[in-house]
Amino acid sequence: MGRILITSDNHGALKAVKQVLERCQFNPDEDLLINLGDVVDRGTESAELVQFYIELSEECLFKPLFIKGNHDVFCHEWLKGGIPKMEWLMQGGKSTVESYINTGYINEESHLNFFNEMFYFYIDTKNRGYVHAGFTSHDGLGNERFPKNYYWDRSLWSLANTEHNTFNVETRMEIFNAHEELFIGHTPTLILNETVPIKRCNIWNLDTGAGYAEGRLTIMDANSKEIWQSDIIEELYPDTNESS
């Protein structure tokens, strides 16, 4: 296997996804793609992006891993026949519904299977963890009492921000010992006025704001930490409001 390439919080920005895959020269015969969740919502091409990933997966020697994000959970529940929650519609779900209706993919079983097959988390052979949001157990991924923490928790990222300046491998808090490194999304780095991945303690946050007009989409090499980024979202989608 070649590189492990990580992206997160694509939020229906298909043009940005295609751009970063081209810029990193993604090789479907060698590279493993890990998506940390929130494939859908806010952007205008959520259904189209899911279809793109379904087709890409068929081309890859190493099948991409898709981690479940909170927005993916909302969409999954709706595709299974549930009533769309107002909370979801107001946080970008409306554009996803419109995308599915306009494309006709709403009736495609392959799209339902795409969400059915998402993972809560992934741990590689170097004990590096990949999850959408975080966890609360000091034993790390795979030990949560409530699985929803994997796609909703922000306490771990908040703690990492608090402890970062005094972080020491020898004396670090137990919860940071669970994994060699952790890769997450969920909380946009825009909050810290950044559009590049941010490292706090041994946690990398890769949500660089692709769900917002002023943000970008990022893909990172898990080993080298080299990154490739899309253009600013509003430049790729000038006629739409990606932050809705």
matplotlib code that plots the C-alpha trace (Angstrom):
import matplotlib.pyplot as plt

x = [0.0, 1.1, 0.0, -2.8, -4.6, -7.1, -9.9, -12.7, -15.9, -16.4, -20.0, -21.1, -18.3, -17.6, -15.5, -13.2, -12.9, -11.9, -9.5, -7.6, -7.5, -6.0, -3.5, -2.2, -2.1, -4.3, -3.4, -6.3, -3.9, -1.7, -3.3, -5.8, -8.3, -9.8, -12.7, -13.4, -17.1, -19.6, -19.6, -23.0, -24.9, -24.4, -22.9, -25.0, -23.7, -24.1, -25.8, -23.4, -20.5, -21.8, -22.2, -18.6, -17.3, -19.3, -17.8, -14.3, -14.5, -15.0, -11.8, -9.6, -7.4, -7.7, -11.3, -11.7, -12.8, -15.7, -16.1, -19.6, -20.1, -23.1, -24.4, -24.1, -26.2, -29.0, -28.9, -28.8, -31.9, -33.8, -32.7, -34.0, -37.4, -37.4, -38.9, -36.2, -35.4, -35.7, -32.4, -30.8, -32.6, -31.5, -27.8, -27.4, -29.7, -32.1, -29.5, -28.9, -32.6, -32.7, -29.6, -31.1, -34.4, -32.9, -30.5, -32.9, -30.3, -32.8, -34.1, -30.6, -30.0, -26.2, -26.5, -28.3, -25.6, -22.9, -24.2, -24.9, -21.3, -19.7, -17.5, -17.6, -13.8, -10.6, -7.3, -4.3, -1.3, 0.6, -2.2, -3.2, -6.9, -9.3, -12.7, -15.1, -15.4, -13.7, -14.2, -14.4, -13.0, -9.4, -9.0, -9.6, -11.5, -13.7, -14.4, -17.3, -20.5, -22.4, -21.3, -22.8, -19.7, -17.6, -19.5, -20.6, -18.0, -16.0, -14.6, -11.5, -10.6, -11.4, -9.1, -6.3, -6.5, -6.3, -3.4, -1.4, 1.1, 2.1, 1.8, 4.7, 4.9, 6.4, 3.7, 0.7, -2.8, -4.0, -6.6, -3.8, -2.0, -4.7, -3.4, -0.1, -1.9, -5.6, -7.1, -10.5, -12.8, -16.1, -14.9, -13.9, -10.4, -12.0, -13.0, -9.2, -9.0, -7.1, -7.8, -5.1, -5.1, -4.3, -2.4, -3.1, -1.2, -1.2, -4.5, -4.8, -8.0, -8.6, -11.9, -10.6, -14.1, -15.2, -18.8, -18.4, -17.8, -14.5, -13.1, -11.1, -11.0, -7.8, -6.3, -3.3, -0.7, -0.9, 2.8, 4.5, 1.8, 2.0, -1.2, -3.0, -5.9, -8.7, -9.4, -11.6, -15.1, -16.8, -14.5, -15.6, -19.2, -19.7, -23.4, -24.3, -24.2, -22.1, -22.5, -26.3]
y = [0.0, 3.5, 6.6, 7.0, 10.1, 11.8, 14.3, 15.5, 17.5, 17.6, 19.0, 18.4, 20.3, 17.8, 20.3, 20.7, 16.9, 16.4, 19.3, 17.9, 14.4, 15.7, 18.0, 15.1, 12.8, 10.2, 6.8, 4.3, 1.4, 2.3, 4.9, 4.4, 7.2, 7.8, 10.2, 11.4, 12.1, 14.8, 14.0, 15.7, 18.9, 22.7, 22.3, 21.9, 18.6, 16.2, 13.4, 13.9, 13.6, 10.3, 9.0, 10.1, 8.2, 5.1, 5.0, 5.8, 3.0, 0.6, 1.8, 1.5, -1.5, -0.5, 0.4, 3.9, 4.1, 6.4, 7.4, 8.4, 12.1, 13.8, 15.2, 11.7, 10.3, 12.8, 12.0, 8.3, 8.4, 10.4, 8.0, 5.1, 6.6, 8.9, 12.3, 15.0, 16.6, 20.4, 20.5, 18.9, 21.0, 24.2, 23.0, 22.3, 19.3, 21.3, 21.5, 17.7, 17.0, 19.2, 17.5, 14.0, 15.1, 16.9, 14.0, 11.2, 9.4, 9.3, 6.0, 4.4, 1.5, 2.0, 5.4, 3.8, 1.1, 3.8, 5.2, 1.7, 0.7, 3.8, 3.1, 4.8, 4.9, 3.3, 2.4, 1.7, -0.6, 2.2, 2.8, 6.0, 6.8, 8.2, 9.5, 12.3, 14.1, 12.4, 10.2, 10.4, 7.1, 7.1, 3.8, 5.4, 4.4, 1.3, 1.9, 4.4, 3.6, 5.9, 5.6, 9.0, 10.5, 9.4, 11.9, 14.5, 14.9, 18.1, 17.7, 16.0, 18.7, 21.3, 19.6, 19.3, 23.1, 23.7, 21.3, 22.0, 24.5, 22.2, 19.0, 16.5, 13.0, 11.8, 13.3, 13.7, 13.0, 9.4, 10.1, 11.3, 8.0, 5.9, 6.5, 7.5, 10.2, 11.0, 12.6, 14.3, 16.8, 18.2, 21.5, 23.9, 25.4, 28.7, 29.2, 29.7, 31.9, 29.1, 27.4, 24.8, 21.7, 22.4, 20.1, 20.3, 17.8, 14.7, 15.4, 16.7, 18.6, 18.4, 20.3, 23.4, 24.8, 23.3, 23.7, 27.5, 30.1, 31.2, 27.8, 25.2, 21.4, 19.7, 16.2, 15.1, 12.4, 10.6, 9.8, 12.9, 15.4, 17.0, 18.7, 19.7, 22.1, 23.2, 26.7, 28.8, 27.4, 30.6, 30.6, 27.1, 27.9, 31.6, 31.4, 29.5, 30.0, 27.2, 28.3, 27.9]
z = [0.0, -0.7, 1.2, 3.7, 2.6, 5.0, 4.3, 6.4, 6.3, 2.6, 3.0, -0.5, -2.2, -5.0, -7.0, -4.0, -3.5, -7.2, -6.9, -3.9, -5.3, -8.4, -6.6, -4.4, -7.4, -5.8, -7.1, -6.8, -7.2, -4.3, -1.9, 0.9, 1.2, 4.7, 4.9, 8.5, 7.9, 7.1, 3.4, 3.0, 3.9, 3.3, -0.2, -3.3, -4.5, -1.7, -3.6, -6.5, -4.1, -2.6, -6.1, -6.9, -3.9, -4.8, -8.2, -6.9, -4.4, -7.3, -8.9, -5.8, -4.9, -1.3, -0.6, 0.9, 4.5, 5.3, 8.9, 10.2, 10.8, 12.5, 9.2, 7.7, 10.5, 9.8, 6.1, 6.7, 8.9, 6.2, 3.4, 5.5, 5.3, 8.4, 8.6, 8.0, 11.3, 11.5, 13.3, 10.2, 7.6, 9.4, 9.5, 5.8, 5.3, 3.1, 0.3, 0.6, 0.3, -2.8, -4.2, -3.8, -5.3, -8.3, -9.2, -8.5, -6.4, -3.5, -4.8, -5.3, -3.0, -3.5, -1.7, 1.3, 1.4, 1.3, 4.7, 6.0, 5.6, 7.3, 10.3, 13.7, 13.7, 12.4, 14.0, 11.8, 12.4, 14.1, 16.6, 14.9, 15.3, 12.8, 14.0, 13.1, 16.4, 19.4, 22.4, 26.2, 27.3, 28.5, 26.8, 23.4, 20.3, 20.7, 24.4, 24.3, 26.1, 23.7, 20.1, 19.2, 21.0, 18.0, 15.8, 18.3, 21.0, 21.2, 24.7, 23.6, 21.1, 23.7, 26.2, 23.6, 23.0, 26.8, 27.4, 24.2, 25.6, 28.4, 26.5, 27.1, 25.8, 29.2, 31.4, 29.1, 30.4, 30.1, 27.5, 25.1, 25.6, 24.0, 20.5, 19.0, 17.0, 16.4, 13.2, 13.6, 11.9, 13.2, 14.6, 11.9, 12.2, 11.0, 14.7, 15.3, 12.1, 10.3, 7.0, 7.4, 9.7, 13.3, 15.7, 19.4, 21.6, 19.4, 17.7, 14.2, 13.2, 9.4, 9.2, 7.4, 6.6, 3.3, 4.6, 4.6, 1.8, 3.3, 3.9, 2.0, 1.7, 2.8, 2.2, 4.3, 4.0, 7.4, 7.4, 6.0, 7.1, 3.7, 2.8, -0.4, -0.4, -2.7, -3.7, -1.4, -1.5, -2.6, -5.6, -6.6, -6.0, -6.6, -7.2, -4.1, -0.3, 0.9, 4.5, 4.7]

ax = plt.figure().add_subplot(projection="3d")
ax.plot(x, y, z, "-o")
ax.set_aspect("equal")
plt.show()
